[in-house]
Amino acid sequence: MRLRRALALMGAVSAAVVAACEHPPFAPKWDADMYMPLSTQPIHLNTFFPVAIPPATSGAVSFLAQQQDISGVLGDVLKNMVTDASRCTSSGALSCDLLVLKVTKTTAVSATDTLFVANAQANLNAAGAGTIVFPIALATTDNAKTDSLYLTQASVAMLQAAGDTKTPLWVQLRGQVTNPAATPVAITTADSLGVTLSVTVRVAVSH
């Protein structure tokens, strides 16, 4: 009888240990910030101004809407973005996820542009829920400008859904360039607006 009781007790203890291993109450959980460059393309000014930009003249410029492939690692990272604002350390930000945009130019014009990131081409006009709208402006004297934008919870949710379904994102930058001078600005095939886009997101490493 004592042997049976001892074996039963050992069995109960073993079962408790196995259950604890399957669901450890103090399993480590941590987040990590991951940096990822996103593909964009330059805007060649001679496409819109073949010879020169007349004095005191503005004109619309853009690159064609393009898809950003998020299959593989990028999609997995977006799917696991942290959405709990309390786990972010950025003061005053709705999210800890950061989009960085750099625009360069090679000629003495000013530029006022807006970058759009959406889950469908039709949403690049900011009509879609979570569409990212990122304005940036360069003065005539600026050769380059870098700006950053903290993503809203709606934008994070849009990126998460795209990552979960491996649905490509759509990216486009469009706006205006202006020649404020009293004389024309000559444009060559080498003159362009260079656009570089990257994202740093916080992901849950251990759930």
CORHUTA-V167230 format. One record per pair of residues at least 4 apart in sequence whose ideal C-beta (glycine too) atoms are under 8 Angstrom apart, sorted by the first residue. I is the first residue (numbers start at 1). J is the second residue. D is the distance in Angstrom with one decimal. If there is no record, write none. Layout:
I J D
I J D
//
This chain:
1 5 6.5
2 6 6.2
3 7 6.3
4 8 6.2
5 9 6.3
6 10 6.4
7 11 6.3
8 12 6.5
9 13 6.4
10 14 6.2
11 15 6.4
12 16 6.5
13 17 6.5
14 18 6.4
15 19 6.4
16 20 6.3
17 21 6.5
18 22 6.5
19 23 6.6
20 24 6.4
20 25 7.3
27 206 7.1
28 206 5.7
29 204 7.3
29 206 5.2
29 207 7.0
30 205 5.4
30 206 5.9
31 82 5.5
31 87 6.0
31 202 5.1
31 203 6.6
31 204 5.8
31 205 6.4
32 202 7.2
32 203 6.0
32 205 5.0
33 96 7.7
33 200 5.6
33 201 7.2
33 202 5.4
34 77 5.5
34 200 6.9
34 201 5.8
34 202 7.8
34 203 5.8
35 198 6.5
35 199 7.7
35 200 4.9
36 74 6.0
36 77 6.7
36 198 6.5
36 199 5.5
36 200 7.6
36 201 7.4
37 196 7.6
37 197 7.5
37 198 4.7
38 68 5.7
38 171 7.1
38 197 4.5
38 198 6.1
38 199 6.2
39 66 7.7
39 68 6.2
39 171 8.0
39 197 7.9
40 63 7.5
40 66 7.6
40 171 6.3
40 173 7.1
40 195 4.4
40 196 6.4
40 197 4.9
41 63 5.1
41 66 6.7
41 195 6.9
42 63 7.3
42 192 4.3
42 193 6.4
42 194 4.9
42 195 6.5
43 47 7.7
43 61 5.2
43 62 6.7
43 63 5.1
43 173 7.1
43 192 5.9
43 193 4.2
43 195 7.0
44 189 7.1
44 191 7.5
44 192 4.9
45 49 5.6
45 53 7.9
45 61 6.9
45 107 7.0
45 109 7.9
45 177 6.9
45 187 5.1
45 191 4.6
45 192 5.9
45 193 7.0
46 50 5.7
46 187 5.2
46 188 6.6
46 189 5.3
46 191 6.5
48 59 5.6
48 60 7.2
48 61 5.1
48 177 7.9
49 53 4.9
49 59 6.4
49 187 4.7
50 187 7.3
51 186 7.2
51 187 6.5
52 184 4.2
52 185 6.0
52 186 4.9
52 187 5.7
53 57 5.7
53 59 6.9
53 109 6.2
53 177 7.1
53 179 4.0
53 184 6.5
53 185 4.7
53 187 6.3
54 179 6.8
54 184 5.5
55 179 6.1
55 181 5.8
55 182 5.1
55 183 5.6
55 184 5.9
56 179 7.0
56 180 6.6
56 181 7.7
56 182 7.2
57 178 7.2
57 179 5.5
58 176 5.0
58 177 6.9
58 178 4.2
58 179 7.8
59 176 6.5
59 177 6.2
59 178 8.0
60 174 7.1
60 175 7.4
60 176 5.7
61 111 7.8
61 113 7.6
61 174 7.0
61 175 6.5
61 176 6.8
61 177 5.4
61 193 6.9
62 172 6.5
62 173 6.5
62 174 3.3
62 175 7.2
63 172 6.7
63 173 6.0
63 174 7.8
63 195 7.2
64 172 7.4
65 121 5.4
65 124 5.7
65 170 5.6
65 171 7.3
65 172 4.3
66 170 7.2
66 171 5.6
66 172 7.1
67 168 4.3
67 169 7.1
67 170 6.0
67 171 7.7
68 117 7.7
68 168 6.0
68 169 4.3
68 170 7.2
68 171 5.3
69 74 7.6
69 168 5.6
70 74 4.7
70 75 4.3
70 78 6.1
70 162 6.0
70 163 6.0
70 166 6.5
70 167 7.4
70 168 6.2
70 169 6.1
71 75 5.4
71 166 5.2
72 76 7.3
73 77 6.2
74 78 6.4
74 163 7.5
75 79 6.2
75 162 7.6
75 163 4.5
75 164 7.9
75 166 4.9
76 80 6.5
76 163 6.9
77 81 7.4
77 163 7.0
77 201 6.3
77 203 5.6
78 159 4.8
78 160 6.1
78 162 6.3
78 163 2.9
78 164 8.0
78 201 7.0
79 160 6.0
79 163 3.7
79 164 4.7
80 163 7.7
80 203 4.5
80 204 5.5
81 97 6.2
81 156 5.6
81 159 6.4
81 160 5.4
81 163 7.5
81 201 5.1
81 202 6.8
81 203 5.9
82 87 5.4
82 88 7.2
82 96 6.6
82 97 7.8
82 201 7.9
82 202 4.4
82 203 6.4
82 204 5.7
83 95 7.9
83 153 6.6
83 156 5.7
83 157 7.1
83 160 7.2
84 88 7.7
85 93 7.9
85 94 6.4
85 95 6.7
85 96 7.7
85 153 7.4
87 96 7.2
87 202 7.2
88 93 6.3
88 95 6.4
88 96 3.1
88 202 6.6
89 96 6.6
90 95 7.7
90 96 5.2
90 98 7.7
90 150 6.3
93 150 4.1
94 150 6.4
94 151 7.6
94 152 5.2
94 153 5.8
95 150 5.6
95 151 4.7
95 152 6.4
95 153 6.1
95 155 7.6
95 156 5.4
96 150 7.7
96 202 4.5
97 150 7.0
97 151 4.5
97 155 8.0
97 156 5.8
97 159 7.9
97 199 7.0
97 200 7.1
97 201 4.5
97 202 6.2
98 148 5.5
98 149 7.2
98 150 5.9
98 151 7.2
98 199 7.0
98 200 4.7
98 201 7.8
99 117 7.6
99 132 6.6
99 134 6.3
99 148 6.8
99 149 4.8
99 150 8.0
99 151 6.1
99 197 7.2
99 198 7.6
99 199 5.2
100 146 6.7
100 147 7.6
100 148 4.9
100 149 7.9
100 197 7.3
100 198 4.9
100 199 7.3
100 200 7.2
101 115 5.5
101 134 5.6
101 136 5.7
101 146 7.2
101 147 5.6
101 148 7.5
101 149 7.3
101 195 7.3
101 196 7.4
101 197 5.6
102 144 6.6
102 145 7.2
102 146 4.4
102 147 8.0
102 194 7.8
102 195 7.5
102 196 4.3
102 197 7.8
103 111 6.9
103 113 6.6
103 136 5.7
103 138 6.1
103 144 7.0
103 145 5.7
103 173 7.9
103 193 6.0
103 194 6.8
103 195 5.7
103 196 7.8
104 143 6.4
104 144 4.3
104 193 7.1
104 194 4.1
104 196 7.8
105 109 6.9
105 111 6.2
105 138 6.1
105 142 7.3
105 143 6.6
105 144 7.5
105 191 7.9
105 192 7.5
105 193 5.2
105 194 7.4
106 143 7.8
106 190 6.5
106 191 5.0
106 192 6.2
107 185 6.0
107 187 6.9
107 191 4.7
108 140 5.4
108 141 7.9
108 179 7.9
108 181 7.2
108 185 6.0
109 140 6.4
109 177 4.7
109 178 6.1
109 179 5.3
109 185 5.9
110 137 7.5
110 138 6.2
110 139 5.6
110 140 4.8
110 177 6.9
110 178 4.8
110 180 6.3
111 137 6.8
111 138 4.5
111 175 6.5
111 176 7.2
111 177 4.9
111 178 7.6
111 193 6.2
112 135 7.6
112 137 4.8
112 138 8.0
112 175 5.1
112 176 5.3
112 178 7.6
113 135 7.3
113 136 5.7
113 137 7.5
113 173 5.5
113 174 6.7
113 175 3.2
113 176 7.5
113 193 7.3
114 133 6.3
114 134 6.6
114 135 4.7
114 136 7.5
114 173 7.0
114 174 6.5
114 175 5.6
115 132 7.5
115 133 7.8
115 134 4.1
115 135 7.9
115 136 7.0
115 171 7.3
115 172 7.5
115 173 4.6
115 195 7.5
115 197 6.9
116 124 4.5
116 125 7.6
116 126 6.6
116 131 6.4
116 132 6.8
116 133 6.1
116 134 7.6
116 170 7.8
116 171 7.2
116 172 5.1
116 173 7.4
116 174 7.6
117 131 7.1
117 132 4.0
117 134 7.5
117 155 8.0
117 169 5.9
117 170 7.2
117 171 5.4
118 123 3.6
118 124 5.1
118 128 5.2
118 130 7.8
118 131 4.4
118 132 7.2
118 158 7.6
118 169 7.0
118 170 5.0
119 123 6.2
119 128 6.4
119 130 7.1
119 131 7.9
119 158 5.5
119 161 7.0
119 162 5.2
119 167 6.3
119 169 6.3
119 170 7.2
120 128 6.3
120 170 6.4
121 170 4.9
122 127 7.1
122 128 7.4
123 127 5.6
123 128 2.8
123 131 5.0
123 170 7.3
124 131 7.3
124 170 5.7
124 172 5.1
126 131 4.9
126 133 5.1
127 131 7.0
128 158 7.5
129 154 5.9
129 158 6.7
130 152 7.8
130 154 4.4
130 155 4.9
130 156 7.9
130 157 5.8
130 158 2.8
130 159 7.6
131 155 7.6
131 158 7.2
132 149 7.4
132 151 6.8
132 155 5.1
132 158 7.8
134 147 7.7
134 149 5.0
136 145 6.3
136 147 5.1
137 145 7.6
138 142 4.2
138 144 7.9
138 145 5.0
140 180 6.2
140 181 7.9
151 155 4.2
151 156 5.3
151 159 7.4
152 156 7.0
153 157 6.3
154 158 6.5
155 159 6.5
156 160 6.2
157 161 6.4
158 162 6.5
159 163 6.2
159 169 7.6
159 201 7.8
160 164 6.2
161 165 6.5
161 167 7.6
162 166 7.8
162 167 4.7
162 168 7.6
162 169 5.7
171 197 7.0
173 193 8.0
173 195 5.3
177 193 7.5
179 184 7.1
179 185 4.7
181 185 6.6
187 191 5.1
//
